[in-house]
Amino acid sequence: KNAPDLLCRPYKAMGKTAGLLLRMLSSYFGMGRYIVLDSGFCVLKAIVKLKRNGLFGCALIKIEDSKT
């Protein structure tokens, strides 16, 4: 958060969450592994980009039922 603005961050244009996820997993690109994500990282743009880079993202998303 306090990093200088001149710092080059790859995937910055994809947004904060998607960019962070892709930067963290960039060393795994091309390995064909499954990545289990927390629902906070379930961003469609990032999951599509992971697939294009040879990773498979999966996340469990819990939807609360308001009828109970």
C-alpha positions, 0 to 999 in steps of 0.5 A: 500500500505504501509502495512508490508509484514508480514501482512496476506491478504486472497485472495492475490494470486488472484490478487490485484483487485480480492483480494480486492473485496473478502476481502471487501465482505467476511462478506457477504459470504453465504447470497445469495445477489446480489452485483452490481459491478463497471466495474473496479471490473469485474474480472472473477476469483473474480465473480466465487469465489463470486458465490462459496461463495454464492453471485451473482455479476453483473456489467454493462460494457459499450463498446464504439463504435468506428464507431461514 
